[in-house]
Amino acid sequence: MTKRAAKTLGKLDRPVQRRILAALVLLQTNPRPPGMTALVGRPGELRVRVGDHRVVYEVLDDRLVVLVLTIGHRHDVYR
């Protein structure tokens, strides 16, 4: 997880944090779940919805890593 994503996650309300952390645990076992969307104009970046929040991440298959790039409200996350 990038520092930016970790900082944003820490600022969210506890219930939202728990839902996002649960989604991240699921990404460990299935990094391309149903409902995942590839972002247009951002090669290699994927997105999952967690309520009104979005988790933008990248799958590094060669290293078996899911790198969380950013977390944010749906209105702000793509800026």
Secondary structure by P-SEA (a helix, b strand, c coil): ccaaaaaaaaaccaaaaaaaaaaaaaaaaccccccbbbbcccccbbbbbcccbbbbbbbcccccccccccccccccccc
